[in-house]
Each structure stands twice: as structure tokens, then as C-alpha cells.
């Protein structure tokens, strides 16, 4: 498995809630944190957090794009 460079990642992940945001974002729109990492893998997109079993398993309360794993 090859390492993906920081420059080739389209998103960075919030360390606190795992939300994926664009690199130019300074504050997480989900939790308000300003701590991010480019070291993440896997993506889950939650459209309806109330009905999604996956969102419940991952403790995601807000629809959006999330990393499955932080700190690869």
C-alpha cells in the first residue's frame, strides 16, 4: 500500500469528530474544533443520521462526510 501525499488529499479530517473538510477550512463546521490531520483513511457519507445504522454505530449525529480512521 502506497502512502498518499498531503498535497494529493482533497480533504483533511477533524481530529475530534472525524468530519472531512476542505484544506482551506480553519474551523470544523460540525464540532467547531480547529485541530485537523491529513492522516486519515476510509470515507463514510451520512445523509440521514437519524435513520442510518452506520451513523449510529459510529456515533455520528450530523449528516456529512467523515473519515473512518484517523492517524493512518
C-alpha positions, 0 to 999 in steps of 0.5 A: 500500500502506497502512502498518499501525499498531503498535497494529493488529499482533497480533504483533511479530517477533524481530529475530534469528530472525524468530519472531512473538510476542505484544506482551506477550512480553519474551523470544523463546521460540525464540532467547531474544533480547529485541530485537523490531520491529513492522516486519515483513511476510509470515507463514510457519507451520512445523509440521514443520521437519524435513520442510518445504522452506520451513523449510529454505530459510529456515533455520528449525529450530523449528516456529512462526510467523515473519515473512518480512521484517523492517524493512518 
